[in-house]
Amino acid sequence: MAIFHCPIKIIQRSKGKSAVAAAAYRSGTKLTNEWDGLTHDYTRKGGIIHSEIMLPAHAPPEFSDRSILWNSVEQVETSKNSQLAREIEAALPVELSPEERLALVRAYVKDNFVDSGMCADFAIHDKGTGNPHVHILLTIRPLEESGEWGAKCRKVYDLDKDGQRIPDGKGGYKNHREDTTDWNDKGNAEKWRAAWAACANKALESAGRPERIDHRSYKRQGIDKIPSVHLGVAAMQMEKRGIPTRKGNLNRQIAADNRLLKEIKARITRLYNWSKEQAEKPEGKESILLRLWQARQEMDSPDSRYGKIKDLKEQAALYSLLLGNGITTMRQLHEKISAMNKSYYDLRGKIVSAERRIKVLDEHLSMWEQYEKHKGIRRQLDKVRPGKKGQFEQRHETELALYEAAAWYLEKLKSGGEAITPKKWRAESEKLAAQKEIHYQEMRSMREQIKAVENLRKAADQLEKSQQNQSRKKEDNQL
């Protein structure tokens, strides 16, 4: 089914990256980086369905050549710490045809980036493994109307309340730098991700498909549902071959948890409404609850040994619920169900919160293990002679891609202020899992109580039918 997956990252020279190498890899072409003289040959890379460059109207026509475009970027960025390009990756809906996916990407890129003045180089990848996706490389430095590269930022003088420059005490004036575009605004990530969801949904609707995606988490959508984890290509292929993976097992557990939460919510809501209705009826001389209990006892018992044992257990559970809680009236039963209803929502909140955190911790640990597993290959690449780097990258394409993804993920964590502490992550995950299991035991116990009360409801239905039959017979006799 259609999924939302849309990470955004920066191609930085300080990380050993180059815009030319990134463009060659994603488009499956051979390009030489004129800034450092390295050639990157990915012509044997498979699964590249389509690649294309889209330019704003004032861009030089020669930028339609991938080598000219990205070498121009490399040459204008002279610092060893330069940010060279921005990359947006997005999962493409499997429900769309290849032509519909291409049209979706073109519309998204034009509306959100090219119309804002960025040059865009995108490539659609699909190896037939159920994971079609697009890589979009975007220029960061603005283009002047003349077609020349402009400045990323400018010096702006600080002014006092009278609008005058403030001396810095060193013969100059206080100042700061401001970006010349809003492309680096932090709010753009949210805006671009939301735009992708909107474009994809529009494409799905136009194709007559019912599936929809949402860039927001379940929590932000107000849905008390535990989100599954993104499998990734490697785990997906292993699962297809019947090989269980940690992520696959986690998703299966999450699916089972969601089913239980949904089941109990539906059952307890029905009982709550029924008991409230019964509690509002006048008791009369004889308790309604007592009549229902008697009706339950008089219900036909199953013929099989298994059925009889099950029936006795249900009666025992019902008796235990009523006696253990001192319930003798329907109002008391309704109050008990109301308390169970509140308890259910409290437990569900704790379970969902724990599952969400476990999911985050599992992703942290998975990326850490991926980083550790493939960092040796990355270190080998650093030692390879420049002329052999392309061949080495081609041979170890998958390992290097996995390393880069993990390194980017962990770097993002660190920049967000979170320490890389695998042992603490694992310990916290295990503690949360243990607490969650306790909550689930309480939830399962509640389900047994719900089943017991449901037997009363069945008895009520049977009693009502019996009374209706008696009324009809009485009316017939009177006639």
N, C-alpha and C positions, 0 to 999 in steps of 0.2 A: 504494500500500500504506500501511498505518498507519505513521505516523512519530511520534517524540517531539519535541515543541517546546513548551517551557513556561517562558518568561521571566517574571521577577517584578520590578516596579519600584514606585517611590513617586511619587505625585502631590504635588509641592511648590509652594507659593506662590512661593518664592524663585526658581523656574525659570520664572515667568510662567504657571503652570498654575492651574487651579481645578477643584475636584471637580464643580461644576455643569457646566462646559464639557465635562469628560471624560464625565460621565453622558449629556449631551445628544448628544454625538458617537457614543457607542457604542450608544445606544438609538435614534438617529435621531429625536429629538424636539426640541421648542423649549422651552428653559428660560431663565429670567432669574436671574442671580446677584444676590441682594439685597445682597451684601457690597460689590460694586463697581458694580452697576447695569447690567452688560453682559448683553445677550440673545444666546443662542447657538441658532441655528435650523438644525437638520440634518434637517428633515422631508423633504427631497428626496433624502436619502442612501439609496442602494439596497443590497440584499443583506442586510438585517436580517431574519432568519427569526423570531426570538423574543427578547423581553426580559422580565425578571421580577425582582422584589425578594423576597428571603427574609429573614425577621427572627427573632431569638431570641424566646422566649415573653414576656419582660419588656419588649420594645421597645414604644413607643407605637404604636397601630394606625395613626395618621396617617402614620407613616414608610413605609407602603406606597405613598404618593404620592412619586414620584421627586423632584419639586421641593422638597417639604417636607423630605425626608430630607437631601438634599445641601446645601440652604440652611441647615439646622440645623447641619450640620458646618461650613459656612463661617462662620456667626455665632459658634460657640463657639471657633473658632480665631482668636484676635485678633492673633497675631504675623505680621509680614511674611515670616517664614521658616518658617511652619507647614507640617508634613506633614499633608496633608488626607486622603489615601486610599492604599490599596495596590492595585495592579492585577496580576492574574495572567492571562496569556493562554495558551491551550492549543490545540494542533492537535487537531481531532476526527477520529476514524477514519472514512475515507471508506467503509469496509466496512459501517458501521452505517446504519440508516435514520434519517430526521430524528427520529422518535419515540424511537428508541433513544438517539440522541445527547442529546436533551433529558433523558431519564431518567438518563443517565450524569452530566450536568452537575448536575442537582438532587441526586443522591446524593452527589457529590463535595463540593459546596458545603455541604450540610447537615452531613455527617460531619466535615468539616475546619474549617469556619469558623462557621457559624450555631450549632452545638452548643457552640462555645467562647465565644459571646457576641457575635460580630460581625454587623453588618448587611451583607448582600450584594446587589449589584445586577449581574445578569449579562445579557449579550446575545450571541446566537449569530449569527454572520455567515456567509453562504454566497452567493457570486455565481455559483455554478455553474462555477467555474474549477478545481475540484479542490482547493480550499484551505479547507474549512470549519473554523471556529475559534470559540472563545468568549472574550469579555472579561469578567473578573470584577472588579468594584470592591468593595473591602472597607473598612469603617470602621476607623480606627486607635485612636480614643479609646474606652475601655470605657463601657458603659451601666450605671448603678446599677440595682438591683432596682426602684427607684421610677420608672425610665424616664428619669431625668435623666442627662446626660453626666457621667461621672466624670473624675478626674484621670488623666493619662497616666503621671505619676511622682509620687513622694513623697520628702520629705526624711528621710534616715536618719542618725542620729548615729553617729559612729565611737566605738567603745568600747575601753578598754584591757583588759588581761588579767583584771582584776577585774570587768569588766562596767560600768565607770564611764565617763561621757562625758569626752572629752579636750578640755581648754581649747585655744582657738586663739590665745591671747595677745592677743586684741582684745576681750575681754569676752564672747565667745561660745564655741561649741563646734564642733570639727571635725565636718563632716558630708559626705554625698554624696547623690546622687539615685539612686533605683532605680525601674525601671519597675513599674507596678502590675499589668501582665500580662506574659506571656512571649511575646507576639505578635511582638516585635522581636528575639527570639533568633536569632542567626546560623544556628543549626542548623535553623530552620524551613524555610528554602529547600529544603534537602535532603529534609526530611520531607514537605513539600507536593508536591514534584516526584515523590518516590517514591510517594506516595499517589495522584497522578494516574495514574501508570503502572499501579498496582495496580487502580484503578477501571476504567480503560480496558480492561485485559486481562480483567477479570471480565465486562465488558459484551460484549467480543468472544467470550469463551467461551460466555456465555449465548445469544449469537446464532448459535452453531455455527460461528464463524469460526476458522481456524487462526492468523491473524496475531497477533503480540504485540509490545509495545513495551517498552523498558527505559530508565529515566532515567539509567542509568550510561553512561559512554563505553565504547567497545570496550576501551580500555586497562584501565579499572577492572573490566570483565567478564572480563579475561584472554584476550581474543580478539586474535590478531595479524592483524587485518584493518584496512585503511585506511578510515576513515569518510568517507562522501560529505559534501558541503557542502549546506546548506539553500538551495534555489533562491530561494525567495521568489516572490510572486505575479507581479511584473514579469518576472523571468527565465523563470518557468514559461510565461507567455503567449507570450513571444518564441520559446521552444523549440518550443511547440506549432505556431507559425506557420512553423517551419522556419528561424528565425533563430538561429544559434549565439550563445551568450553565454559570457562568461569562466567563470562558475560551471558552466555546462553542459559546456564543454570540460574543465574540471578534473574534473568527475564522470565523464566518459567516460574520461579518462586513469586515474583511480583505479580504475574498473571493470576496465580492461585490466590494470592492475598487479595487482589482486587475483586475476584469472584466471591470470596467469603464476605468481604465488606459489603458488596452490592447485595448479596443474598440476605444478610442479616438486616440491612437497612430496609429492604422491601418488606420483610416479614414483620419486623417490629413496628413499622409504620402502619401496616394493616391492623395489627393487634391493638395498637394505641387508639386508632380511630374506632375500632369495634368496642373496646372496653369503655371508652368515653361515652359512646352511645348507650351502652348497657347501664353504665353508672348513673345516667340521667333519668333512667326509668324508675318509677316508684317500686320499692321493694315489696310492699304489701305485708301480709302476715308471715309469709314464707320467703326466705332469702332467695333471690334469683340465683345466686351462686350455688346455694344448696340444691336447687332444682336442676341446675346444669350439671352439678356433680353426680346427682342421681341418674340423670339422663346419660351421662358418660358411662356410668357403671352398667346401664342397661343396653348400651350399644352392642350390636352383634359381635361376638368374638370370632376371630379367624379360625379356620379349621386346622391349618397346618401347625406343627409343633413350633416352627420358627415364628409364625404369626402370633401364636398364643404367648410365647416368651416375649416378643416385641411389645404386645399389647399390655402385658403385666408390667414391663419396664416403664412404659409410657404412663400407666396409672400410678406407679410408684413415684415417678418423677413429679407428676402433678400433685400427688398427696404431699410429697416432701416440700414442694414450692409453697403450697397453701398453709400447711402446718408450720413449716419452718419460719414463715413470715407472719404468722398469726392472722391470715387473711380469711375473713368470714363473710365479707360483703363485696359486691361488685365495685363499690367505690374504692375499697381498700385494694382490690385487684388492679383497678385503673391507676391508682397511685403507685403501685409496685411497677407496673409497666411503664409509667412516666419516668420513674427513677431509672429503670433499665434503659429507656430511650436516651436519657441524659448520659448515663454511663457509657452507652454505645458510642455517642459522639465524642466523649472525652477520650475513650480508648482509641477510636479511629484517628483522632487528631494526633495522639502520641505515636501511633503506628505509622501514619503517613509521614510525620516529621522524621521519625527514625529511618524509615525507608529512603527518604530523600537524602538524608545525610549519608547513609550507607552507600547510596548510589554515587554520591560525590567522592567519598573516600575510596570506593572501588575504582573509580576512574583515575584518581590520583595514583593509586598503587599500580594500576595497569600501565599507566604511562611511565611510571618510575621503572617498572620491570622492563618495559619496552626500551627505555633509554639505556639501562644497564646492559641489556642483551646486545644492542647494536652499536654501542659507543666504540667498541674495538674496531669495527669496520670503518667508522668515521675517522678514527685516529690513523688507521692505515692509509686512508685517502690523503691525509695531510702530508704523509711521507712519500707519496708517489711522485715521480718526476712529472713536471708539467705536461710533457708530450704524451704521457701514459694515463693521465687523469681521466680523459674521456672514456677510454676502454674500461678502466677500473669502475667508473660510475655506471657504465652500461651493464657490467657483470653483476654489480651489487645494487642495482636500481631499487629493488624492494627494501633491502635492509637500510639503505641510506634514507629512503623516503620515510620509513618507520622511525628512524632515529631523529630525523628533522622534525617530524610531527610531535614526537615526545619531548624533544628539546624545546620546541616552541611552547608547548603546553606548560612545561615546568617553569620556563622563563616568565611566562605570563602570570603564573602563580606567585613567583617571587616579586615581580613588579607590583603585584597587588597586595604585597605585605605578608604573604603566607610563607612560613618556613617549610623547607622540604624535609619532612620528618616521617619516613616510611614506617618506622617502628611505632610511633605514636598514632599514625593513621590506622595501622592494623589493630592496635590495642583498642582504639576508640570504636572501630567497626565491630570488633568482637563483643565489646561491652554493649553496644547498641543492639546487636543481634540477639544477645541474651535477654535484654530488657524487652525487646519486641516479642520474643517467644513467650515471655510471661504474660504480656498483654494479649497475645493470641490465645493462650490457654484460658484467660478470663473471657475472651470473646467466644470461644467454643463452648465454655460452660454456660454462657448467656444463651447461646443457640439452643442448648438442651432445655433451658427454662422456657424459651420461646416455643419450642416444639410442644412442651407440656401444656402451655396455655392455648396453643392452636387446637389441641384436643378438646378443650372446653368450647372453643368456637365451633368445632364440628358438632359437638353435642347440642350447642345452641341452635345450629341450623337444623339438626334432626328434630329437636324439640319443637321448633317453630313449624316445621312441615307436619309433624304429628298433630299439633294443635289446629293447623289449617284443615287437615283431613277430618278431624273430629267436628270442626265447625261446619264443614260442607255436609257431612253425614247428618248432623243435627238439622240443618236446613232442609235436606231432602226428606227427612222423616216428618218434618212439620208440613211439608207440601203434601 
